[in-house]
Amino acid sequence: MSIRIQKIGPTEIEAESFRIIEEELGPHDFDHATFKLVQRVIHATGDFSFAKNMRFYPQTIARALDSICAGKNILTDVNMVASGISKAMLAQFGGTVTCLVADKEVARRAKEEGKTRSEVAIEQGITNVGIVAIGNAPTALLKAMDCLADMSAEERPVIIGVPVGFVNAAESKALLCRKEYPYITSLGRKGGSPVAAAIVNALIRLAVQKSNG
């Protein structure tokens, strides 16, 4: 089998990747905004199965864009999600990305209460944020759902719940799909920090397009 390396400029790689994804995905029923999220997740993972296993609560994308444009902050469960988010692009709206998993108080509480640090970090930081992006810990997603149960519809942030793994990852996402508030998730064991960051970045880019008219 011969191997042919494509000659392409560095500034053209992303656009060509997205073209390939659209071509290989073929016909679909996604609207423009939803497709942009799915496309970026496939780009981050190389996995076309996300086109079938992602789930979106109605009007979630619109709610997320309004939140970003209003300058609301984003909370993540782990630093890997936070590091993958385009903070400079988000900053033009006045928003910031927060992750409390390395906070000393979070570590102390987690040890005392027998919880994961991600779980405590979500519980401690979830107030007054617009989006919660969870890509690693099912315990963090379960805690986020517990917290949202006590919030009003206006207070509730958008939940991006895509934890990866074999213990309670699929189950926590299945529970999220039963909720009646804005969420984006992926069914099954697949997910992860790159998926969570890709979804947030797609939303930020859509917000930029929205603000530019």
PyMOL commands that set and color helices and strands:
alter all, ss='L'
color gray80, all
select helices_A, chain A and resi 10-25+32-45+50-53+60-69+79-84+87-91+104-113+117-125+138-149+169-176+193-211
alter helices_A, ss='H'
color red, helices_A
select strands_A, chain A and resi 54-56+74-76+97-98+131-134+158-161+183-186
alter strands_A, ss='S'
color yellow, strands_A
deselect
rebuild
show_as cartoon
